[in-house]
Amino acid sequence: MADILIKNADSILTMDDTRRELSGADILIRGGQIAQIGHALTTTGEVHDASGCVVTPGLVNTHHHLYQTLTRAVPGGQDALLFGWLQTLYPIWARFGPEEMFTSAQIGLAELALSGCTLSSDHLYLYPNGSRLEDTIAAAAELGLRFHPTRGAMSIGERDGGLPPDNLVEAESDILDDMIRVVDAFHDPADGSMCRVGLAPCSPFSVSRELMRDAALLARDKGVMLHTHLAENDEDIAYSQAQFGCRPGQYAEELGWTGSDVWHAHCVKLDWAEIDLFARTGTGVAHCPCSNCRLGSGIAPVRTMRDQGVKVGLGVDGSASNDTGNLMLEARQAMLLQRVANGADAMSAREALEIATRGGADVLGRPECGRLMPGKRADIAIWDTHCIESAGSWDPAALLLAGPMKVKHLFVEGRQIVRDGQIATLELPRVIERQNTLARALQG
Ligand SMILES: Nc1nc2[nH]c(O)nc2c(=O)[nH]1
């Protein structure tokens, strides 16, 4: 692969250890990594003029359910709280198969890429009609995004006191067998890996204690990360108190679900002791502000989490509860919500962008991503600030206050995925048409 030089950027927000910002600077990419950052760099390779642009690390999405892009704005679920929303959607999701999983992942990942995302996780927790984790892995590989798919699962149906219908849950022995299969087949632990698999029983109200414990033991045995939903709303806390006689933090701790290899989605309702537990154990949080607003779940205590040293990243969450998948908008929403809760100086535009980049990379155990420094991976977003959203801005680098919400160019591992605002690796109009055909069939 030839060297690539990103030349003469108005600003580079490095998100390095001192959060350096450079003006009129260049980045040299060599072999998927950042070789140099500085001024007046040269190359015999490809040159991208970045004048008029702000350059940031690629954004990192720490929580998604890609399959849900096929069920956006479903009328019965538009105005419901979490449990009612899920009960409306489960029967629709039960009709998905491999094609739905693949196409919806293409759409969800392309949408993320257009918003500057270079690394995404996904939480696929239902496998109807022959669906498999590799349906989504194939979509990510084709598009070229760095991917952390997680083998989710549901095992406690309505019959046994869980929330999902019985036809959507799997036997726990089958779940564990498939977890082993997908880790062995697809997990790459190497530095710069394009695919890392995690294990992700869905939520305390849809799997047993035994599956939570066994998944944690298996993850440690295989050296992969653990992910689930935790403390998402008041219903979730009430379920925990009623079924397990404790709060979600205690439940997680007792079953081995704390540590630097664990990240929990939402955590809207964590109390002070649980925040302290997460900070002490290095447990990460995927903060999903748009979904939390959409489902009326509440405002996660992100200011307190960050002040106490909890690792926090951002997640767009599934598109049935967002209903978009734009990670820049998610970062802006995170900033705005903390200001609603804690005042106008509670979170700056730069801190929210830091959470969306470096913060997410740290949550996913990828310190080689999410910052622009020599030796780190060449995952880079270039934002054109000659756009209407930045016109008149006194600080174009404050992207989340007055900046584009779509990226101009995007590189993953040095490969160009978005060129001039368009997906370069996929014929997107054809995929959109296919997605709409599948969505119409699900409505029939
Ligand atoms: N926001 C969401 N929360 C969830 N909990 C659960 O069990 N599933 C979901 C989901 O799809 N979205």
The ligand as an ORCA input file, in Angstrom:
! r2SCAN-3c Opt
* xyz 0 1
  N     -31.888      0.123     24.278
  C     -32.051     -1.206     24.268
  N     -32.108     -1.867     25.432
  C     -32.284     -3.190     25.411
  N     -32.370     -4.088     26.407
  C     -32.557     -5.281     25.825
  O     -32.696     -6.404     26.490
  N     -32.568     -5.182     24.500
  C     -32.400     -3.900     24.200
  C     -32.328     -3.182     22.984
  O     -32.414     -3.730     21.881
  N     -32.149     -1.837     23.084
*
